[in-house]
Amino acid sequence: MFASATRSNAPRHQAGAYQQVHVATGVSGATPHGLIVMLFDGLLGAIAEARGAMRSRDIPAKGKAIGRAVRIVDEGLSASLNLDAGGPLAADLRNLYTYVNLRLTQANLNNDEGALDECVRLIEPLRTGWLAIADHTENAGA
């Protein structure tokens, strides 16, 4: 029985390993702007996972996905802000990220898909802007 359980988990484990290599490769070759886009992509992916878990009533998966989203905002997006050099814009982004984390927490506590939708609506324009900057930077350097 143990051997069959191990075999059934092998494709999942292999897929996870592939994803880790893919992310590590992308990170090592990314521009600073590209890294921010990757954080936004990870955040939006985690929110989508949380939405799916919420719909299927998978509470542990929902909590894990929202926890990952909160960490991306705290440890990635907020941590990357330079409040001294960025001035009012950086302060506004910090406040926005704080609000997004509040709404993610409320979504988790209340199974509130609307809160997840609001987070996506707030983050997608930022992602689009950073993607345009990343594309412009890469094209200018080529």
Secondary structure as UniProt FT lines:
FT   HELIX           2..29
FT   HELIX           32..55
FT   TURN            56..57
FT   HELIX           59..71
FT   HELIX           72..78
FT   TURN            79..80
FT   HELIX           83..110
FT   HELIX           113..141
//
